[in-house]
Amino acid sequence: MVGVAAGYVLGTRAGRARYEQLSRTAKAVAGSPVTKKAIEVSRQKLADSLSPAPKLEPMKPLDEQTTILVPRDQLRR
């Protein structure tokens, strides 16, 4: 309760203008293409690491529209 009260008092002292400034900054960062790309890449890496499906590697394309995929653990090294 003391922490909430202190936060309220300090927040009201900073005023509405400071709140609006912080809000605009947070929205600008969240809406930034760089931030969105970083989140997308992070989500994809997490999904890939949690996926039970084998990782597939493209092999030699048969033609312009067809490529054979092989699980990584079956590749000849």
Residue pairs with C-beta under 8 A, 6 or more apart in sequence:
11 19
29 35
48 55
54 71
54 72
54 73
55 71
55 72
56 69
56 70
56 71
56 72
57 69
57 70
57 71
57 72
57 75
58 67
58 68
58 69
59 67
59 68
59 69
59 70
60 67
60 68
61 67
61 68
62 68
